[in-house]
């Protein structure tokens, strides 16, 4: 009887295949390591740039705040209020120069009733609008209301609001009438055309 068996001291391996597999694994590990190191370096550099930008922004914001505080401390509030008052006065003067008393009293004369008397007028500029305050003396409340309605009907007055202050010793009502005033622009009359010269010639003198 014959016995068969493998008398080799170790099993058979394909050494080339194993070496190739180890080489591929090594290359993959090296590539992943290089990628991770590159990525980590890039992220670290980006984080440093962002941190530097944040520090620069914070420094600029602090500088702006310090500048604002310095400007605020350097402003003389008394002088600023005086300047604002001067500006309002200048605007009032400009408004007074453009206020036509002739046009205004033309409206008053054409609308005021017999029982109402105008004693004072104060024009002023309020937020870019012309306002007029009138102090009146009226015998009856109906006369004052009639006057207010007649002013609005002219189209030059709006938001006419009368307010009764008190009564005089003669029994007349002292009324303050406030209204917006926007008269129509007056177009200057056109210059008259020069007379056309008579044609030359004509009948001669007596012979």
GROMACS elastic network, one bead per residue, 0.5 to 0.9 nm:
[ bonds ]
;  ai    aj funct       b0    kb
    6     9     6  0.85200   500
    7    10     6  0.88491   500
    8    11     6  0.70398   500
    8    12     6  0.87711   500
   13    16     6  0.88580   500
   13    17     6  0.87847   500
   13    18     6  0.83295   500
   14    17     6  0.56432   500
   14    18     6  0.65801   500
   14    19     6  0.89169   500
   15    18     6  0.52150   500
   15    19     6  0.61594   500
   15    20     6  0.86390   500
   16    19     6  0.51426   500
   16    20     6  0.61664   500
   16    21     6  0.86598   500
   17    20     6  0.51440   500
   17    21     6  0.62285   500
   17    22     6  0.86692   500
   18    21     6  0.51547   500
   18    22     6  0.62288   500
   18    23     6  0.86370   500
   19    22     6  0.51268   500
   19    23     6  0.61579   500
   19    24     6  0.87012   500
   20    23     6  0.50514   500
   20    24     6  0.62389   500
   20    25     6  0.86642   500
   21    24     6  0.51687   500
   21    25     6  0.62223   500
   21    26     6  0.85611   500
   22    25     6  0.51360   500
   22    26     6  0.60880   500
   22    27     6  0.86211   500
   23    26     6  0.50431   500
   23    27     6  0.61552   500
   23    28     6  0.86377   500
   24    27     6  0.51170   500
   24    28     6  0.62056   500
   24    29     6  0.86346   500
   25    28     6  0.51336   500
   25    29     6  0.61796   500
   25    30     6  0.85944   500
   26    29     6  0.51326   500
   26    30     6  0.61295   500
   26    31     6  0.85605   500
   27    30     6  0.50789   500
   27    31     6  0.60548   500
   27    32     6  0.85673   500
   28    31     6  0.50750   500
   28    32     6  0.61214   500
   28    33     6  0.84712   500
   29    32     6  0.51930   500
   29    33     6  0.60687   500
   29    34     6  0.86165   500
   30    33     6  0.50175   500
   30    34     6  0.61465   500
   30    35     6  0.86004   500
   31    34     6  0.51353   500
   31    35     6  0.61336   500
   31    36     6  0.85744   500
   32    35     6  0.50486   500
   32    36     6  0.60553   500
   32    37     6  0.84865   500
   33    36     6  0.51791   500
   33    37     6  0.60933   500
   33    38     6  0.85321   500
   34    37     6  0.51394   500
   34    38     6  0.60600   500
   34    39     6  0.84994   500
   35    38     6  0.51241   500
   35    39     6  0.60087   500
   35    40     6  0.84456   500
   36    39     6  0.50862   500
   36    40     6  0.59534   500
   36    41     6  0.84513   500
   37    40     6  0.51128   500
   37    41     6  0.60931   500
   37    42     6  0.86101   500
   38    41     6  0.51158   500
   38    42     6  0.61685   500
   38    43     6  0.86559   500
   39    42     6  0.50909   500
   39    43     6  0.61607   500
   39    44     6  0.84901   500
   40    43     6  0.51863   500
   40    44     6  0.60444   500
   40    45     6  0.85578   500
   41    44     6  0.50934   500
   41    45     6  0.61436   500
   41    46     6  0.85966   500
   42    45     6  0.51207   500
   42    46     6  0.61309   500
   42    47     6  0.85797   500
   43    46     6  0.50046   500
   43    47     6  0.60453   500
   43    48     6  0.85397   500
   44    47     6  0.51195   500
   44    48     6  0.62461   500
   44    49     6  0.87463   500
   45    48     6  0.51010   500
   45    49     6  0.63230   500
   45    50     6  0.87601   500
   46    49     6  0.50772   500
   46    50     6  0.62382   500
   46    51     6  0.85776   500
   47    50     6  0.51089   500
   47    51     6  0.60755   500
   47    52     6  0.85442   500
   48    51     6  0.50902   500
   48    52     6  0.61393   500
   48    53     6  0.86033   500
   49    52     6  0.51054   500
   49    53     6  0.61577   500
   49    54     6  0.86247   500
   50    53     6  0.50096   500
   50    54     6  0.61150   500
   50    55     6  0.85801   500
   51    54     6  0.50787   500
   51    55     6  0.62046   500
   51    56     6  0.86237   500
   52    55     6  0.51102   500
   52    56     6  0.61939   500
   52    57     6  0.86611   500
   53    56     6  0.50293   500
   53    57     6  0.61413   500
   53    58     6  0.85802   500
   54    57     6  0.50734   500
   54    58     6  0.61096   500
   54    59     6  0.85352   500
   55    58     6  0.51304   500
   55    59     6  0.61445   500
   55    60     6  0.86332   500
   56    59     6  0.50992   500
   56    60     6  0.61851   500
   56    61     6  0.86204   500
   57    60     6  0.50764   500
   57    61     6  0.60915   500
   57    62     6  0.85354   500
   58    61     6  0.50806   500
   58    62     6  0.61251   500
   58    63     6  0.85663   500
   59    62     6  0.51118   500
   59    63     6  0.61847   500
   59    64     6  0.87058   500
   60    64     6  0.61896   500
   60    65     6  0.86258   500
   61    64     6  0.50815   500
   61    65     6  0.61741   500
   61    66     6  0.85569   500
   62    65     6  0.51164   500
   62    66     6  0.61239   500
   62    67     6  0.85833   500
   63    66     6  0.50920   500
   63    67     6  0.61504   500
   63    68     6  0.86507   500
   64    67     6  0.50267   500
   64    68     6  0.61558   500
   64    69     6  0.86399   500
   65    68     6  0.50919   500
   65    69     6  0.62191   500
   65    70     6  0.85908   500
   66    69     6  0.51554   500
   66    70     6  0.61720   500
   66    71     6  0.86933   500
   67    70     6  0.50221   500
   67    71     6  0.61728   500
   67    72     6  0.85376   500
   68    71     6  0.51455   500
   68    72     6  0.60797   500
   68    73     6  0.85403   500
   69    72     6  0.50635   500
   69    73     6  0.60724   500
   69    74     6  0.85341   500
   70    73     6  0.51398   500
   70    74     6  0.61187   500
   70    75     6  0.88253   500
   71    74     6  0.50540   500
   71    75     6  0.63611   500
   72    75     6  0.54639   500
   72    76     6  0.87296   500
   73    76     6  0.79451   500
   75    78     6  0.88237   500
   75    79     6  0.82261   500
   75    80     6  0.76104   500
   76    79     6  0.53610   500
   76    80     6  0.61973   500
   76    81     6  0.87700   500
   77    81     6  0.61290   500
   77    82     6  0.84970   500
   78    81     6  0.52538   500
   78    82     6  0.62011   500
   78    83     6  0.86205   500
   79    83     6  0.60764   500
   79    84     6  0.86095   500
   80    83     6  0.50486   500
   80    84     6  0.62506   500
   80    85     6  0.86746   500
   81    84     6  0.50383   500
   81    85     6  0.62229   500
   81    86     6  0.86216   500
   82    85     6  0.50760   500
   82    86     6  0.61774   500
   82    87     6  0.86200   500
   83    86     6  0.50197   500
   83    87     6  0.61496   500
   83    88     6  0.86918   500
   84    87     6  0.50618   500
   84    88     6  0.63279   500
   84    89     6  0.86571   500
   85    88     6  0.51756   500
   85    89     6  0.61943   500
   85    90     6  0.86318   500
   86    89     6  0.50028   500
   86    90     6  0.61152   500
   86    91     6  0.86121   500
   87    90     6  0.50666   500
   87    91     6  0.62182   500
   87    92     6  0.86160   500
   88    91     6  0.50732   500
   88    92     6  0.61696   500
   88    93     6  0.86355   500
   88   125     6  0.87660   500
   89    92     6  0.50263   500
   89    93     6  0.61889   500
   89    94     6  0.86329   500
   90    93     6  0.50794   500
   90    94     6  0.62018   500
   90    95     6  0.85801   500
   91    94     6  0.50738   500
   91    95     6  0.61472   500
   91    96     6  0.85738   500
   91   125     6  0.71719   500
   91   128     6  0.88577   500
   92    96     6  0.60651   500
   92    97     6  0.86371   500
   92   123     6  0.86834   500
   92   124     6  0.60972   500
   92   125     6  0.58343   500
   92   126     6  0.89252   500
   93    97     6  0.62184   500
   93    98     6  0.87091   500
   93   124     6  0.88881   500
   94    97     6  0.52172   500
   94    98     6  0.64352   500
   94    99     6  0.87448   500
   95    98     6  0.52046   500
   95    99     6  0.61823   500
   95   123     6  0.81911   500
   95   124     6  0.69282   500
   95   125     6  0.62846   500
   95   130     6  0.75474   500
   96    99     6  0.50295   500
   96   100     6  0.82881   500
   96   123     6  0.71001   500
   96   124     6  0.73349   500
   96   125     6  0.85320   500
   97   100     6  0.78229   500
   99   102     6  0.89675   500
   99   103     6  0.85989   500
   99   104     6  0.82262   500
   99   123     6  0.78997   500
   99   130     6  0.88086   500
  100   103     6  0.54291   500
  100   104     6  0.62728   500
  100   105     6  0.87649   500
  101   105     6  0.60078   500
  101   106     6  0.83071   500
  102   105     6  0.54249   500
  102   106     6  0.60976   500
  102   107     6  0.88959   500
  103   106     6  0.50381   500
  103   107     6  0.66179   500
  103   108     6  0.89229   500
  103   183     6  0.79941   500
  104   107     6  0.53769   500
  104   108     6  0.64962   500
  104   109     6  0.88822   500
  104   183     6  0.81512   500
  105   109     6  0.59761   500
  105   110     6  0.84512   500
  106   109     6  0.53478   500
  106   110     6  0.63463   500
  106   111     6  0.88302   500
  107   110     6  0.53123   500
  107   111     6  0.63028   500
  107   112     6  0.84529   500
  107   151     6  0.74381   500
  107   154     6  0.76139   500
  107   156     6  0.84738   500
  108   111     6  0.53533   500
  108   112     6  0.56465   500
  108   118     6  0.87356   500
  108   147     6  0.89443   500
  108   151     6  0.77786   500
  109   112     6  0.58461   500
  109   113     6  0.88226   500
  110   113     6  0.87934   500
  110   150     6  0.89223   500
  111   146     6  0.87596   500
  111   147     6  0.62798   500
  111   148     6  0.87893   500
  111   150     6  0.56772   500
  111   151     6  0.64863   500
  111   154     6  0.86159   500
  112   115     6  0.83080   500
  112   116     6  0.65300   500
  112   117     6  0.78018   500
  112   118     6  0.85066   500
  112   143     6  0.86696   500
  112   144     6  0.86453   500
  112   146     6  0.83388   500
  112   147     6  0.54925   500
  112   148     6  0.87586   500
  112   150     6  0.78497   500
  112   151     6  0.84253   500
  113   116     6  0.56013   500
  113   117     6  0.82378   500
  113   143     6  0.64727   500
  113   144     6  0.80884   500
  113   146     6  0.75389   500
  113   147     6  0.63494   500
  114   117     6  0.77980   500
  114   143     6  0.82106   500
  115   137     6  0.82969   500
  115   138     6  0.57990   500
  115   139     6  0.56445   500
  115   140     6  0.73145   500
  115   143     6  0.62999   500
  115   144     6  0.83655   500
  116   136     6  0.67205   500
  116   137     6  0.56864   500
  116   139     6  0.67059   500
  116   140     6  0.82877   500
  116   143     6  0.65332   500
  116   144     6  0.66802   500
  116   147     6  0.79879   500
  117   135     6  0.86513   500
  117   136     6  0.56085   500
  117   137     6  0.51036   500
  117   138     6  0.63766   500
  118   121     6  0.78809   500
  118   134     6  0.70657   500
  118   135     6  0.61530   500
  118   137     6  0.65247   500
  118   138     6  0.88551   500
  119   134     6  0.75701   500
  119   135     6  0.55986   500
  119   136     6  0.57790   500
  119   137     6  0.72618   500
  120   133     6  0.81366   500
  120   134     6  0.56696   500
  120   135     6  0.50473   500
  120   136     6  0.73696   500
  121   132     6  0.69801   500
  121   133     6  0.57752   500
  121   135     6  0.65227   500
  122   131     6  0.83852   500
  122   132     6  0.57126   500
  122   133     6  0.50881   500
  122   134     6  0.64827   500
  122   135     6  0.87382   500
  123   130     6  0.70307   500
  123   131     6  0.57891   500
  123   133     6  0.63385   500
  123   134     6  0.86665   500
  123   181     6  0.88871   500
  124   129     6  0.82702   500
  124   130     6  0.59128   500
  124   131     6  0.53378   500
  124   132     6  0.63081   500
  124   133     6  0.82138   500
  125   128     6  0.58571   500
  125   129     6  0.54552   500
  125   131     6  0.60070   500
  125   132     6  0.86941   500
  126   129     6  0.51643   500
  126   130     6  0.63159   500
  126   131     6  0.64970   500
  127   130     6  0.84475   500
  129   180     6  0.73403   500
  129   181     6  0.78781   500
  129   182     6  0.82506   500
  130   179     6  0.87792   500
  130   180     6  0.60087   500
  130   181     6  0.54585   500
  130   182     6  0.68278   500
  131   178     6  0.72163   500
  131   179     6  0.58159   500
  131   181     6  0.56150   500
  131   182     6  0.86383   500
  132   177     6  0.81196   500
  132   178     6  0.57548   500
  132   179     6  0.54658   500
  132   180     6  0.62374   500
  132   181     6  0.64752   500
  133   176     6  0.68564   500
  133   177     6  0.57110   500
  133   179     6  0.66598   500
  133   180     6  0.89542   500
  134   175     6  0.81949   500
  134   176     6  0.57313   500
  134   177     6  0.50064   500
  134   178     6  0.63448   500
  134   179     6  0.85142   500
  135   174     6  0.71803   500
  135   175     6  0.58942   500
  135   177     6  0.63230   500
  135   178     6  0.88688   500
  136   144     6  0.82466   500
  136   173     6  0.79397   500
  136   174     6  0.58084   500
  136   175     6  0.50516   500
  136   176     6  0.61793   500
  136   177     6  0.72527   500
  137   144     6  0.86006   500
  137   167     6  0.87955   500
  137   168     6  0.86173   500
  137   172     6  0.60899   500
  137   173     6  0.55380   500
  137   175     6  0.62031   500
  137   176     6  0.88794   500
  138   141     6  0.69368   500
  138   142     6  0.89221   500
  138   143     6  0.67295   500
  138   144     6  0.63161   500
  138   172     6  0.55185   500
  138   173     6  0.51685   500
  138   174     6  0.66964   500
  138   175     6  0.73883   500
  139   142     6  0.87092   500
  139   143     6  0.72587   500
  139   144     6  0.84603   500
  139   171     6  0.74444   500
  139   173     6  0.62362   500
  140   143     6  0.53809   500
  140   144     6  0.69035   500
  140   145     6  0.89937   500
  140   172     6  0.75724   500
  140   173     6  0.72950   500
  141   144     6  0.52402   500
  141   145     6  0.62963   500
  141   146     6  0.85976   500
  141   164     6  0.89565   500
  141   173     6  0.77286   500
  142   145     6  0.50550   500
  142   146     6  0.60158   500
  142   147     6  0.85408   500
  143   146     6  0.50309   500
  143   147     6  0.61937   500
  143   148     6  0.87100   500
  144   147     6  0.50183   500
  144   148     6  0.62338   500
  144   149     6  0.86933   500
  144   162     6  0.77681   500
  144   175     6  0.81194   500
  144   177     6  0.89148   500
  145   148     6  0.50469   500
  145   149     6  0.61991   500
  145   150     6  0.85204   500
  145   162     6  0.78069   500
  146   149     6  0.52162   500
  146   150     6  0.61050   500
  146   151     6  0.86685   500
  147   150     6  0.50701   500
  147   151     6  0.62387   500
  147   152     6  0.88162   500
  148   151     6  0.52176   500
  148   152     6  0.64934   500
  148   153     6  0.87780   500
  148   160     6  0.61189   500
  148   161     6  0.76029   500
  148   162     6  0.74821   500
  148   177     6  0.79765   500
  148   179     6  0.89805   500
  149   152     6  0.52014   500
  149   153     6  0.62131   500
  149   154     6  0.89310   500
  149   160     6  0.79257   500
  150   153     6  0.50204   500
  150   154     6  0.66142   500
  151   154     6  0.54303   500
  151   155     6  0.74662   500
  151   156     6  0.73743   500
  151   157     6  0.57855   500
  151   158     6  0.79506   500
  151   160     6  0.78251   500
  152   155     6  0.56469   500
  152   156     6  0.68572   500
  152   158     6  0.55410   500
  152   159     6  0.78362   500
  152   160     6  0.69564   500
  152   179     6  0.89989   500
  153   156     6  0.79914   500
  153   157     6  0.78222   500
  153   158     6  0.88709   500
  154   157     6  0.68152   500
  155   158     6  0.72763   500
  155   182     6  0.80205   500
  155   183     6  0.76564   500
  155   184     6  0.84789   500
  156   180     6  0.82005   500
  156   181     6  0.57471   500
  156   184     6  0.68109   500
  157   160     6  0.69156   500
  157   179     6  0.62534   500
  157   180     6  0.55113   500
  157   182     6  0.62232   500
  157   183     6  0.75045   500
  158   161     6  0.89408   500
  158   179     6  0.58622   500
  158   180     6  0.50458   500
  158   181     6  0.65702   500
  158   182     6  0.80177   500
  159   178     6  0.78590   500
  159   179     6  0.53739   500
  159   180     6  0.59592   500
  159   181     6  0.89846   500
  160   177     6  0.68881   500
  160   178     6  0.57668   500
  160   180     6  0.69188   500
  161   176     6  0.83365   500
  161   177     6  0.57180   500
  161   178     6  0.53398   500
  161   179     6  0.62696   500
  162   175     6  0.65222   500
  162   176     6  0.57213   500
  162   178     6  0.63489   500
  162   179     6  0.85942   500
  163   174     6  0.88028   500
  163   175     6  0.56111   500
  163   176     6  0.53045   500
  163   177     6  0.63357   500
  163   178     6  0.83246   500
  164   167     6  0.84397   500
  164   173     6  0.68733   500
  164   174     6  0.61294   500
  164   176     6  0.63577   500
  164   177     6  0.86414   500
  165   173     6  0.75061   500
  165   174     6  0.55862   500
  165   175     6  0.55520   500
  165   176     6  0.69193   500
  166   172     6  0.85489   500
  166   173     6  0.60074   500
  166   174     6  0.53895   500
  166   175     6  0.74272   500
  167   170     6  0.78601   500
  167   171     6  0.57231   500
  167   172     6  0.54276   500
  167   174     6  0.55681   500
  167   175     6  0.87564   500
  168   171     6  0.52304   500
  168   172     6  0.53444   500
  168   173     6  0.64424   500
  168   174     6  0.68161   500
  169   172     6  0.74321   500
  182   185     6  0.88236   500
  183   186     6  0.85464   500
  186   189     6  0.89764   500
  187   190     6  0.86163   500
  188   191     6  0.88455   500
  189   192     6  0.85925   500
  190   193     6  0.87092   500
  191   194     6  0.88062   500
  192   195     6  0.86980   500
  193   196     6  0.84416   500
  194   197     6  0.87686   500
  195   198     6  0.89077   500
  196   199     6  0.88667   500
  197   200     6  0.85577   500
  198   201     6  0.89657   500
  199   202     6  0.80228   500
  201   204     6  0.80294   500
  204   207     6  0.82402   500
